[in-house]
Amino acid sequence: MIKTKNKQKSKLKIVLIIVAAALVLIFTAGMIATSTLMGKNFRRGDYTDARFTTEYHYEHYKTDYPREEVEFQSGKNTLKGFIYGAENDKGLLVFAHGIGSGHEHYIKNLMWFVDEGWRVFAYDATGSGYSEGDGTRGLSQSALDLDAALTFVENDELLNSLPVCLMGHSWGGYAVTAVLNFDHKISAVASISGYNEPLEMILEEAEGMMGGFRYAMVPFIWTYNTSLFGKYAGMTAVDGINKSDVPVLIIHGTDDKKIGYDKSSIISEKARITNPNTEYITLNGIAHSNMFYTDEAREYIDKFNADYKKLSDSYGGEIPDTEREKIYADSDRDLVNAPNAEFLTQIENFFAENM
């Protein structure tokens, strides 16, 4: 009888060892897969070669809009910041860009604010544009970079004398609201096409690739993000908005395919936002970034993209650089880079009402 019990205990111990080993293997495999996926999704966001884009870079504006370059630290990386309209005194606009590029991707909009009398402080976030970093790290990083940028602003004599307004798009749209969890003096915020919570945003992105299986990745993604960002991994835009009484303008397009209007967006959390100084603008029929273009520019971009696809198809998806350069050189860049003054005026009016 004793021998039988000992055999049963030995078998149970073996089963437990096998189960534990299997769980370790599954977890290790899951973490390796997650790290690989995150590394691909959050690689560096460098500027596109000016020959191969319809968007103007700062080079196009530098004669009329001089800028001062500065540096500040965010974690281990040195970030590049730029002061435009240094003599302007209407207010200080601090701008946070979207993922995949840097602030110059929005240069036409920033120069519009300079023309309206704003001093503008824009920077390239971690792993973006002119700043250091092997990659952009993750969706929480934008808020940490903005916190570092605002700390720099508060200690810089050229920047700290004016009321501060924040504007951000996408990754930056999250940043300008999530940073309200920190202690900075902010007059008003405009968040454009922002997401509320990093994990939820990652799961929305994974939906097309993994379907319902994406939920099996939650423990691995959570562990990965927590290892990178610690207590800031779960920082949300809604918590920041509700923590403060700062006036916040939330803007989102109904045709946004990157951050779904009814999915991971901040505006989808409207029922949970208790800050009474929050306002909302719904842009019907507008996609993730289309609000920055005039109606004429949107029509032109659609046609340009269709023509580009035809050219790409004719070369089997591999357009020679000479042909690519020509189609961009022949494009109407002035039309594409005309700022949507009507849209930007809505934001400026909101700032003016709350400064």
C-alpha positions in Angstrom: 0.0 0.0 0.0 2.8 2.4 0.9 4.7 1.5 -2.3 1.5 2.3 -4.3 1.2 5.7 -2.7 4.9 6.4 -3.3 4.5 5.5 -6.9 1.4 7.8 -7.2 3.4 10.7 -5.6 6.3 10.1 -8.0 4.0 10.1 -11.0 2.2 13.3 -9.8 5.6 14.9 -9.3 6.7 14.0 -12.8 3.4 15.3 -14.2 3.9 18.6 -12.3 7.4 18.9 -13.6 6.3 18.3 -17.2 3.4 20.8 -16.8 5.8 23.4 -15.3 8.3 22.9 -18.0 5.6 23.2 -20.7 4.3 26.4 -19.1 7.9 27.9 -19.0 8.3 26.9 -22.7 5.0 28.5 -23.6 5.7 31.7 -21.7 9.2 31.9 -23.2 8.0 31.3 -26.7 5.2 33.9 -26.1 7.7 36.5 -24.8 10.0 35.9 -27.7 7.2 36.3 -30.2 5.9 39.4 -28.4 9.4 41.0 -28.3 9.9 40.3 -32.0 6.4 41.7 -32.9 7.0 44.8 -30.7 10.4 45.4 -32.2 9.0 45.4 -35.7 6.1 47.6 -34.8 8.2 50.1 -32.8 11.2 50.5 -35.0 12.8 53.9 -35.7 10.6 56.5 -37.4 13.0 58.3 -39.8 12.1 61.1 -42.2 11.3 60.1 -45.7 13.7 61.1 -48.4 12.4 64.4 -49.7 12.5 63.1 -53.2 10.0 60.5 -52.5 7.2 62.4 -50.7 4.6 65.0 -51.4 5.1 66.5 -48.0 7.5 69.5 -47.6 10.2 69.2 -45.0 11.6 72.2 -43.0 14.1 72.8 -45.8 11.2 74.3 -47.8 10.4 76.8 -45.0 13.8 77.6 -43.5 14.4 81.0 -45.3 11.2 82.5 -43.8 11.0 80.5 -40.6 14.3 80.4 -38.7 14.4 78.0 -35.8 16.6 77.3 -32.8 17.7 73.8 -32.1 17.8 72.5 -28.5 18.4 69.2 -26.7 16.9 67.5 -23.7 17.0 64.0 -22.1 14.2 61.5 -22.1 15.4 58.4 -20.3 18.7 57.3 -21.8 18.1 59.2 -25.1 18.9 62.7 -26.1 16.0 64.3 -28.0 16.1 67.2 -30.4 13.7 70.1 -30.0 13.1 73.1 -32.2 11.8 76.6 -31.3 9.9 78.4 -34.1 8.7 82.0 -33.9 10.9 82.8 -31.0 9.7 86.5 -31.1 6.0 85.6 -31.0 4.1 86.0 -27.7 0.5 84.9 -28.2 1.3 81.7 -26.3 3.6 78.6 -26.4 2.3 75.7 -28.5 4.1 72.4 -27.6 3.5 69.8 -30.3 3.7 66.0 -30.0 3.9 64.1 -33.3 2.5 60.7 -34.4 4.6 57.6 -34.6 6.6 56.7 -37.7 8.2 60.1 -38.4 9.0 63.3 -36.6 7.6 66.8 -36.1 8.5 68.0 -39.6 5.8 65.7 -41.0 3.4 68.4 -39.6 5.6 71.4 -40.5 2.9 73.2 -42.6 0.5 73.2 -39.5 3.2 74.4 -37.2 4.1 77.2 -39.5 0.5 78.2 -39.6 0.5 78.7 -35.9 3.8 80.7 -36.2 2.0 83.0 -38.7 -0.8 83.4 -36.2 1.6 84.7 -33.6 2.4 81.6 -31.6 5.8 80.5 -30.3 6.1 76.8 -31.2 8.2 74.2 -29.5 8.2 70.9 -31.4 10.5 67.9 -30.9 11.3 64.5 -32.3 10.3 61.8 -29.9 12.5 58.8 -28.9 13.6 56.8 -32.0 12.1 59.4 -34.3 13.5 62.0 -36.8 16.6 63.7 -35.5 16.5 62.2 -32.0 18.3 59.3 -30.5 16.9 55.8 -30.0 17.1 52.5 -31.8 13.3 52.4 -31.9 10.2 54.2 -30.6 9.9 51.6 -27.8 6.1 51.5 -27.4 2.9 53.4 -27.1 3.5 54.7 -23.6 6.8 56.4 -24.7 5.2 59.4 -26.2 3.8 60.6 -22.9 7.1 60.1 -21.2 8.9 62.1 -23.9 6.3 64.9 -23.6 6.8 64.9 -19.8 10.5 65.4 -20.5 9.8 68.1 -23.1 7.6 70.0 -20.7 10.2 69.8 -17.9 12.7 71.3 -20.4 10.2 74.1 -21.3 9.7 74.9 -17.6 13.4 75.5 -17.2 14.1 77.4 -20.4 13.9 81.2 -20.2 12.9 81.5 -23.9 9.9 79.2 -23.4 8.7 79.4 -19.8 7.3 83.0 -19.9 4.2 82.1 -21.9 1.0 80.1 -21.2 1.4 76.6 -22.6 -1.0 74.8 -24.9 -0.5 71.3 -26.1 -1.5 69.8 -29.5 -0.8 66.2 -30.5 -1.8 63.7 -33.2 -2.2 59.9 -32.9 0.8 58.8 -30.7 1.0 62.5 -29.8 -2.8 62.7 -29.3 -2.4 60.1 -26.5 0.7 61.9 -25.1 -1.0 65.4 -24.7 -3.8 63.8 -22.6 -1.8 61.1 -20.7 0.8 63.7 -19.7 -1.9 65.4 -17.6 -1.2 62.6 -15.1 2.0 64.5 -14.4 2.3 67.8 -12.7 2.7 70.5 -15.4 1.0 73.9 -15.7 -1.0 73.6 -18.9 -3.6 76.1 -20.2 -5.4 73.9 -22.8 -5.0 70.7 -24.8 -6.0 69.6 -28.3 -5.8 65.8 -28.8 -6.3 64.7 -32.5 -6.9 61.0 -33.4 -5.6 59.8 -30.0 -5.9 56.4 -28.3 -6.9 56.0 -24.7 -4.8 53.1 -23.5 -1.7 51.5 -25.0 -2.7 47.8 -24.5 -6.1 48.3 -25.9 -4.5 50.1 -28.9 -2.1 47.2 -29.5 -5.0 44.7 -29.4 -6.9 46.8 -32.0 -3.9 46.8 -34.3 -3.5 43.0 -33.8 -7.1 42.3 -34.7 -6.6 42.2 -38.4 -3.6 39.8 -38.1 -4.7 37.5 -35.3 -8.5 37.8 -34.9 -9.7 36.5 -31.5 -6.4 34.8 -30.8 -4.9 38.3 -30.0 -6.4 38.0 -26.5 -4.2 35.1 -25.8 -1.3 37.5 -26.2 -2.5 39.8 -23.5 -0.3 38.4 -20.7 2.8 38.6 -22.9 2.1 42.1 -24.1 1.3 43.3 -20.6 4.5 41.7 -19.3 6.5 43.2 -22.1 5.1 46.7 -21.6 5.5 46.6 -17.9 9.1 45.5 -18.2 9.7 48.6 -20.4 7.5 51.3 -18.7 6.9 50.0 -15.2 4.0 51.9 -13.5 3.5 54.0 -16.7 2.6 51.0 -18.8 -1.1 51.3 -18.1 -1.3 55.1 -18.0 -4.5 56.2 -19.8 -5.6 59.4 -21.5 -8.9 59.4 -19.6 -7.2 59.2 -16.2 -5.1 62.2 -17.2 -8.1 64.2 -18.4 -10.1 63.4 -15.3 -7.2 64.1 -12.9 -7.0 67.7 -14.1 -9.4 70.5 -14.7 -7.4 71.5 -17.8 -9.7 72.3 -20.8 -9.3 69.5 -23.3 -10.5 69.3 -26.9 -10.9 65.8 -28.3 -11.0 65.5 -32.1 -11.5 62.3 -34.0 -12.6 61.2 -37.5 -15.4 58.6 -38.0 -13.4 57.0 -40.9 -10.2 56.4 -38.8 -9.0 52.9 -39.7 -5.9 53.1 -37.5 -7.5 54.2 -34.2 -11.1 53.2 -34.5 -13.6 55.9 -33.6 -15.7 53.4 -31.7 -12.8 51.2 -30.6 -9.6 52.3 -28.8 -10.0 56.1 -29.3 -10.2 58.6 -26.5 -13.5 59.9 -27.9 -15.1 56.4 -27.5 -14.5 56.8 -23.7 -16.6 60.0 -23.6 -19.0 58.4 -21.0 -16.1 57.9 -18.6 -14.7 61.4 -18.9 -15.7 63.6 -15.9 -13.6 66.7 -16.5 -16.3 69.3 -17.2 -13.9 71.4 -19.3 -13.7 68.7 -22.1 -15.1 69.4 -25.5 -15.5 67.1 -28.5 -15.4 67.4 -32.3 -16.5 64.5 -34.5 -15.2 64.8 -38.1 -17.6 62.8 -40.2 -16.0 60.9 -43.1 -12.5 61.9 -42.1 -9.7 59.4 -41.7 -6.8 59.2 -39.3 -4.8 62.2 -40.7 -7.1 63.8 -43.3 -8.2 66.6 -41.1 -4.8 68.3 -41.8 -5.6 68.7 -45.5 -8.0 70.9 -47.4 -10.9 69.3 -49.3 -9.1 70.0 -52.6 -5.9 68.5 -51.3 -7.7 65.3 -50.2 -9.2 64.9 -53.6 -5.8 65.4 -55.2 -4.1 62.9 -52.8 -6.7 60.3 -53.7 -6.0 60.8 -57.4 -2.2 60.8 -56.8 -2.4 57.6 -54.8 -4.4 55.9 -57.6 -1.9 57.0 -60.2 1.0 55.8 -58.0 -0.7 52.4 -57.6 -1.0 52.1 -61.4 2.6 52.9 -61.9 3.6 50.5 -59.1 1.5 47.7 -60.7 3.1 48.4 -64.1 6.5 47.6 -62.5 5.4 44.7 -60.5 5.5 46.6 -57.3 9.1 47.8 -57.7 9.1 51.3 -59.2 12.6 52.4 -60.2 13.9 55.3 -58.1 14.1 57.5 -61.2 10.4 57.0 -61.9 9.4 57.4 -58.3 11.4 60.7 -58.1 9.7 61.9 -61.3 6.1 61.3 -60.1 6.7 63.1 -56.9 8.6 66.0 -58.6 5.5 66.4 -60.9 3.1 66.4 -58.0 1.3 69.5 -56.8 3.2 69.9 -53.5 1.9 73.4 -52.9 -1.7 72.1 -52.9 -0.8 69.1 -50.7 1.0 71.3 -48.2 -1.7 74.0 -47.9 -2.7 74.0 -44.2 -6.4 73.4 -43.4 -6.9 76.8 -41.9 -10.5 76.2 -41.0 -9.6 73.1 -38.9 -6.6 74.8 -37.3 -8.6 77.9 -36.5 -11.0 75.7 -34.5 -8.1 74.6 -32.3 -6.7 78.0 -32.0 -10.0 79.4 -30.9 -10.3 76.7 -28.2 -6.8 77.7 -27.0 -7.7 81.4 -27.0 -10.9 80.8 -25.0 -9.0 79.0 -22.3 -5.7 80.9 -21.8 
